[in-house]
Amino acid sequence: MEGRLDLTEGRIAEKLIKLALPIMGTSFINIGYNVVDMIWVGKAGSEAVAAVGTAGFYTWLALAFIAISRVGGEVKVSQSVGNHNIDEAKSYIKSAIEINIVLAILFGTVLIVFNRQLIELFRLGAESVTRQGSTYLIIVGFGMIFYFINPVFTAIFNGLGDSKTPFLINTMGLLTNILLDPILILGVGPFPKMGVAGAAIATISAQAIATFVFIYKIIKKEGIYFKIRYFKNLDFKYHKELFILGLPVAIQSGMFTAFSMCIGVIVARWGPVAIAVQKVGNQIESISYTTADGMASSVSAFVGQNYGANKVERIEKGAKVGIVFAIFWGIITMALLIFGADFIFKFFINEPEALKEGANYLKILGYGEIFQCLEIIVSGILRGLGRTYISSIIVTIFTGARIPMAILLSSVLGMGLTGVWVSITMSMCIKGILMLSVYLHYKKNNKLIVEKETI
């Protein structure tokens, strides 16, 4: 396949980096969709921002359902490619896409049918905001198939060892979104001002274009893996395996969304400045975990292919490269956040109160960056080995622990907002240490390769 890397041979660090760079770019592109939307929606007024922000929780929740076929597809496709079993790879690709389409239809239907009730759960008070949020959900619901399928196409290509193609296609989608947002949201030329509805149409149109380019690429270039008759001769054995691998990550993703909402409620007690600090601070910190996540996807594909090829030594060397990268990148981001907090936050908010609290937020989270990077990279290693349960359990439990820790430190011990930020950093440290310990345990006991039936 053109552009595909054989990760079972050659220089390990070179291939990991070559595969990782486009994946990192794709991750930043996905963040770009939200950032661009919020920039232009903000020009339509605070009510529009509130409507899109509230509806955005449900598109965030959609990632949990996407993870079922995305994670399982990436892992099993990479393992099958490493084993040089094209028929098996095609079966996993077929099953991943079938699962994804069914879940997209179901999720989109829920958004369309229950649009108002879903927005009303947040008790926004203003009827105009509720109405705009409902409109956003209806439009996005009709285009949910495109929102669901692109991450799965991306994961499949990554598993095949080709991360450049999805990067280019997703970049095309983002550029389309950048072009359409001001035209449809604010109204340009013959186009009327559509506000929130325009943001939804722009996003779904961009996603649709990316989907059609993926399909074109598949038809023209990738026939060997994608000559498949979907929803014909169903073999639920493959669907089941993808569910077993992807479900833990899906639950983890869904719970992370829920936990983040709870932390947001706790932070809201200190008023709008605290909320702004958390939102802006999270966007700044996303540079750290988005980069680490890109490397984790690369490591996952690398480990998966070498697992399929039964090459334990390459798995260990690839994992070592990933862990070294996690420590290196963690040190860099830690230094930036701790020593450059005031300077960095000024680019976003320059009000004295917000600047002071924002710098405090970044400095405290800075101490957890190495551990967060380790957590993400080791999760990618375990994902490539097909062990998604243990990492999901650790991450879910100790991310959830932020809530009682935040209440204890901020209210009971009187630390205020600082206590909330400390609770987040503490959970990052615990998760990173535990995840690294799990990997080292597997390595020490020669359990990196096991029979597939026991995964």
C-alpha positions in Angstrom: 0.0 0.0 0.0 1.4 3.4 -1.0 2.7 5.4 2.0 2.5 2.5 4.4 5.3 1.9 6.8 6.4 -1.7 7.7 7.0 -1.2 11.4 8.3 -4.7 11.9 11.6 -3.9 10.2 14.2 -1.1 10.2 15.3 1.7 12.6 12.8 1.9 15.4 13.1 5.5 16.5 13.1 6.8 12.9 9.9 4.9 12.0 8.1 5.8 15.2 8.8 9.5 14.7 7.9 9.3 11.0 4.6 7.7 11.9 4.0 10.0 14.9 4.4 13.4 13.4 1.4 13.2 11.1 -0.7 11.7 13.9 0.2 14.6 16.2 -0.8 17.0 13.4 -4.1 15.2 13.0 -4.7 15.5 16.8 -4.1 19.3 16.7 -6.4 19.5 13.7 -9.2 17.9 15.7 -8.7 20.6 18.4 -8.6 23.2 15.6 -12.2 22.4 14.7 -13.4 23.5 18.2 -11.1 26.5 18.4 -12.1 27.9 15.0 -15.8 27.4 15.8 -15.6 29.2 19.1 -13.6 32.1 17.6 -16.3 32.8 15.0 -19.3 31.9 17.2 -17.9 34.3 19.8 -18.5 37.1 17.3 -22.2 36.2 17.2 -22.6 36.9 20.9 -22.4 35.2 24.3 -25.7 33.4 23.9 -24.3 31.7 20.8 -21.2 30.7 22.7 -23.3 29.2 25.5 -25.4 27.3 23.1 -22.5 25.7 21.1 -20.6 25.1 24.3 -23.5 23.3 25.9 -24.3 21.2 22.8 -20.6 20.5 22.5 -20.7 18.2 25.6 -22.7 15.8 23.4 -20.3 15.8 20.5 -17.6 15.2 23.2 -19.6 12.3 24.5 -19.8 10.9 21.0 -16.0 10.2 21.2 -16.8 7.5 23.7 -18.9 5.6 21.2 -16.4 6.2 18.4 -13.7 4.7 20.6 -15.3 1.2 20.4 -14.5 0.8 16.7 -11.6 3.2 16.5 -9.4 1.6 19.2 -10.3 -2.0 18.4 -9.9 -1.3 14.7 -6.4 0.3 15.1 -5.1 -2.5 17.4 -6.4 -5.5 15.5 -5.6 -4.1 12.0 -2.0 -3.4 13.1 -1.6 -6.8 14.6 -3.0 -8.5 11.5 -0.7 -6.5 9.2 2.3 -7.5 11.4 1.2 -11.1 11.0 0.9 -10.5 7.2 -2.7 -11.7 7.3 -4.5 -9.5 4.8 -7.8 -11.4 5.0 -7.9 -11.0 8.8 -7.0 -7.3 8.5 -9.9 -6.8 6.0 -12.3 -8.6 8.4 -11.4 -6.2 11.2 -11.7 -3.2 8.9 -15.1 -4.4 7.7 -16.3 -4.9 11.3 -15.0 -1.6 12.6 -16.7 0.4 9.9 -20.0 -1.6 10.3 -20.0 -1.0 14.1 -19.2 2.7 13.6 -22.0 3.2 11.1 -24.6 1.6 13.3 -23.5 3.6 16.4 -23.5 6.8 14.4 -27.1 6.3 13.3 -28.2 5.5 16.8 -26.4 8.4 18.4 -27.5 10.8 15.7 -31.1 9.7 16.1 -31.0 10.4 19.9 -29.6 13.9 19.2 -32.4 14.7 16.7 -35.3 13.2 18.6 -34.3 14.5 22.1 -32.5 17.7 21.1 -34.4 20.0 23.4 -34.5 17.7 26.4 -30.7 17.2 26.2 -30.0 20.9 26.3 -32.6 21.5 29.0 -30.6 19.1 31.3 -28.2 22.0 31.8 -30.9 24.4 33.0 -29.5 27.3 31.1 -32.6 29.5 31.9 -32.5 31.6 28.7 -35.0 30.2 26.1 -33.0 31.6 23.2 -29.9 29.7 24.3 -31.9 26.5 24.7 -33.4 27.0 21.2 -30.1 27.6 19.6 -28.5 24.6 21.3 -31.3 22.4 20.2 -30.9 23.6 16.6 -27.2 22.8 16.7 -27.9 19.3 18.0 -30.4 18.6 15.2 -28.1 19.7 12.4 -25.1 17.8 13.9 -27.3 14.7 14.5 -28.1 14.5 10.8 -24.4 14.6 10.0 -23.2 12.4 12.8 -22.2 9.6 10.3 -19.4 11.9 9.0 -18.3 12.9 12.6 -18.1 9.2 13.5 -16.5 7.7 10.5 -13.5 10.0 10.0 -11.7 9.0 13.3 -12.2 5.3 12.4 -10.8 5.8 8.9 -7.8 7.6 10.5 -7.3 4.8 13.0 -7.4 2.1 10.3 -4.8 4.0 8.2 -2.6 4.4 11.3 -2.9 0.7 12.0 -1.8 0.0 8.4 1.3 2.2 9.0 0.1 5.1 6.9 -0.4 8.3 9.1 0.3 10.8 6.3 -2.9 10.2 4.4 -5.3 10.9 7.3 -3.3 13.9 8.3 -3.6 15.4 4.8 -7.3 14.6 4.5 -8.2 15.9 8.0 -6.2 19.1 7.2 -8.4 19.5 4.1 -11.4 19.2 6.4 -10.1 21.8 8.8 -9.4 24.3 6.0 -12.9 23.8 4.7 -14.2 24.5 8.2 -12.1 27.7 8.5 -13.5 28.9 5.2 -17.1 28.1 5.9 -17.4 29.4 9.5 -17.3 33.1 8.9 -19.4 32.8 5.7 -22.2 30.8 7.4 -22.0 32.1 11.0 -21.8 35.9 10.2 -23.2 35.9 6.7 -21.0 36.9 3.7 -22.3 38.0 0.3 -25.4 36.0 -0.7 -25.2 33.9 2.4 -27.5 34.9 5.3 -26.3 35.3 8.9 -27.0 31.8 10.4 -25.2 32.0 13.8 -25.2 28.7 15.7 -26.9 26.9 12.8 -24.1 28.1 10.5 -21.5 26.7 12.9 -23.1 23.3 12.8 -23.5 23.3 9.0 -19.9 24.4 8.6 -18.6 21.6 10.9 -20.6 18.9 9.3 -19.9 20.0 5.8 -16.1 19.9 6.5 -16.4 16.5 8.0 -18.4 15.3 5.0 -15.8 16.5 2.6 -13.1 14.7 4.6 -15.2 11.5 4.5 -15.7 11.6 0.7 -11.9 12.2 0.2 -11.2 9.2 2.4 -13.6 7.1 0.3 -12.0 8.4 -2.9 -8.5 7.5 -1.6 -9.7 4.1 -0.6 -11.3 3.4 -4.0 -8.4 4.6 -6.0 -5.4 3.5 -4.0 -6.1 1.1 -1.2 -8.1 -1.7 -2.9 -6.2 -4.6 -1.4 -7.5 -3.8 2.2 -10.8 -2.2 1.4 -12.4 -4.5 -1.2 -15.1 -5.4 1.2 -18.9 -5.9 1.0 -20.2 -4.2 4.1 -23.1 -5.7 6.0 -22.8 -8.9 3.9 -21.8 -12.3 5.4 -21.5 -10.9 8.9 -19.0 -12.7 11.2 -19.8 -11.4 14.7 -16.6 -13.0 16.0 -14.7 -9.9 14.7 -17.3 -7.5 16.0 -17.0 -9.1 19.4 -13.2 -8.8 19.5 -13.4 -5.1 18.6 -16.0 -4.5 21.3 -13.8 -6.3 23.9 -10.9 -4.1 23.0 -12.7 -0.8 22.5 -15.3 -0.9 25.2 -12.9 -0.2 28.1 -11.6 2.9 26.3 -15.1 4.0 25.4 -16.2 3.8 29.0 -13.0 5.6 30.1 -13.7 8.4 27.6 -17.4 8.7 28.6 -16.5 8.8 32.3 -13.7 11.4 31.7 -16.4 13.7 30.1 -18.6 13.2 33.2 -15.8 13.8 35.6 -14.8 17.0 33.7 -18.3 18.3 34.0 -18.3 17.6 37.7 -15.0 19.4 38.2 -16.5 22.3 36.1 -19.4 22.5 38.6 -17.0 22.7 41.5 -14.9 25.4 39.8 -18.0 27.4 39.0 -18.5 28.1 42.7 -15.7 30.7 42.4 -17.4 32.5 39.6 -16.8 33.3 35.9 -13.1 34.2 36.3 -12.4 30.7 37.7 -14.3 29.1 34.8 -12.4 31.2 32.3 -9.1 30.2 33.9 -9.9 26.5 33.7 -11.1 26.7 30.1 -8.1 28.8 28.9 -5.7 26.8 31.0 -6.9 23.5 29.6 -6.4 24.8 26.0 -2.8 25.8 26.8 -2.1 22.5 28.5 -3.6 20.6 25.6 -0.3 21.2 23.7 1.2 18.7 26.2 -1.3 15.9 26.1 -2.2 16.2 22.4 1.5 15.8 21.4 1.9 12.8 23.8 -1.3 11.3 22.5 0.0 11.5 18.9 3.1 9.6 19.9 1.0 7.1 21.9 -1.0 6.3 18.7 2.3 5.8 16.8 3.6 3.5 19.6 0.3 1.6 19.6 0.5 0.9 15.9 4.2 0.0 16.2 3.6 -2.4 19.1 0.5 -3.9 17.4 2.4 -4.8 14.2 5.3 -6.3 16.1 2.9 -8.1 18.4 1.4 -9.7 15.2 4.9 -10.5 14.0 5.8 -12.0 17.5 8.8 -9.7 17.8 9.2 -9.1 21.5 12.6 -7.4 21.3 11.2 -4.7 18.9 8.2 -4.2 21.2 10.5 -3.6 24.1 12.7 -1.2 22.1 9.7 0.7 20.7 8.2 1.0 24.2 11.5 2.3 25.5 11.6 5.0 22.8 8.0 6.0 23.7 8.8 6.2 27.4 11.9 8.2 26.8 9.9 10.6 24.6 7.3 10.9 27.4 9.9 11.9 30.0 11.6 14.3 27.5 8.4 16.0 26.5 7.1 16.0 30.0 10.2 17.9 31.2 9.9 20.4 28.4 6.2 21.1 29.1 6.8 21.1 32.9 9.4 23.8 32.5 7.2 25.9 30.2 4.2 25.8 32.5 6.1 26.4 35.7 8.5 29.1 34.6 6.5 30.6 31.7 3.0 30.6 33.3 2.6 34.4 33.6 4.0 35.1 30.1 1.9 32.3 28.4 -1.4 33.2 30.1 -1.1 36.9 29.1 -1.7 35.9 25.5 -5.2 34.8 26.4 -6.4 36.9 29.3 -4.6 39.9 30.7 -7.0 40.9 33.6 -5.1 40.9 36.9 -7.3 38.5 38.8 -7.6 36.0 36.0 -3.8 36.3 35.2 -2.9 35.6 38.8 -5.2 32.5 39.1 -4.3 31.3 35.6 -0.6 31.4 36.3 -1.3 29.5 39.5 -3.2 26.9 37.6 -0.5 26.3 35.0 2.3 26.1 37.6 0.5 23.5 39.7 -0.4 21.4 36.6 3.2 21.7 35.4 4.4 19.4 38.1 2.2 16.6 36.8 3.2 16.8 33.1 5.9 14.1 33.1 3.4 11.7 34.8 0.6 12.6 32.4 2.8 11.9 29.4 3.9 8.6 30.9 0.2 7.7 31.4 -0.7 8.4 27.8 2.3 6.7 26.2 2.1 3.6 28.3 -1.6 3.4 27.5 -0.6 3.4 23.9 1.8 0.5 24.5 -0.8 -1.6 26.3 -3.3 -0.8 23.6 -1.0 -2.1 21.0 -0.7 -5.3 23.0 -4.4 -5.6 23.2 -4.6 -4.9 26.9 -7.1 -2.1 27.1 -8.8 -3.1 30.3 -6.1 -2.5 32.8 -5.2 1.0 31.6 -8.9 2.0 31.4 -9.5 0.8 34.9 -6.6 2.8 36.3 -7.3 5.9 34.4 -11.0 5.9 35.2 -10.7 5.3 38.9 -8.0 7.9 39.5 -9.5 10.5 37.2 -12.8 10.1 39.1 -10.8 10.5 42.4 -10.2 14.1 41.4 -13.8 14.9 42.5 -13.6 13.9 46.2 -10.0 15.1 46.3 -11.0 18.5 44.9 -13.9 18.8 47.5 -11.6 17.8 50.3 -8.7 20.1 49.4 -10.7 23.1 48.3 -13.5 23.2 50.9 -12.7 21.0 53.9 -9.0 22.0 54.1 -9.7 25.5 52.9 -7.3 25.6 49.9 -9.9 27.1 47.6 -9.2 26.9 43.8 -5.6 25.9 44.5 -7.0 22.7 46.0 -8.9 21.9 42.8 -5.8 22.3 40.7 -3.7 20.2 43.2 -6.3 17.4 43.0 -5.9 17.2 39.2 -2.1 17.2 39.5 -2.2 14.5 42.2 -4.3 12.2 40.0 -1.9 12.8 37.0 1.0 11.7 39.2 -0.7 8.6 40.5 -1.9 7.4 37.1 1.5 7.9 35.5 3.3 5.9 38.2 0.8 3.1 38.2 0.7 2.8 34.4 4.5 2.6 34.1 4.5 0.0 36.9 2.1 -2.1 35.0 4.2 -2.1 31.9 7.4 -2.9 33.8 5.6 -5.8 35.5 4.6 -7.3 32.1 8.1 -6.8 30.8 9.8 -8.3 33.9 7.6 -11.4 33.8 7.9 -11.9 30.0 4.2 -11.3 29.4 4.4 -8.9 26.5 3.3 -11.7 24.1 0.4 -13.9 25.1 -1.9 -16.2 23.2 -4.6 -14.1 21.4 -7.4 -16.0 23.0 -6.4 -14.7 26.5 -6.4 -11.0 25.5 
